[in-house]
Amino acid sequence: MAEETTKATGPIRMTAINRMMESIRYKAQILARTNKLDSGIMDSGIVGFAIGLALVMIFILVPALLLGGI
């Protein structure tokens, strides 16, 4: 009788542990993906800012200079 109890609780405990592990694995994958995205954005942030600043200067200053506003 005691053997049946230990056998019955074994798979149930493993199922609960497997569910927890799947949850932890899923959350770890989301965290890793978010970190990669943040790293990519931070890496290209300075270059993007410089390109945006250059475009603004071209679109604002060049027409102003051509029209004699400055």
HELIX and SHEET records of a PDB file:
HELIX    1   1 ALA A    2  LEU A   67  1                                  66    
END                                                                             
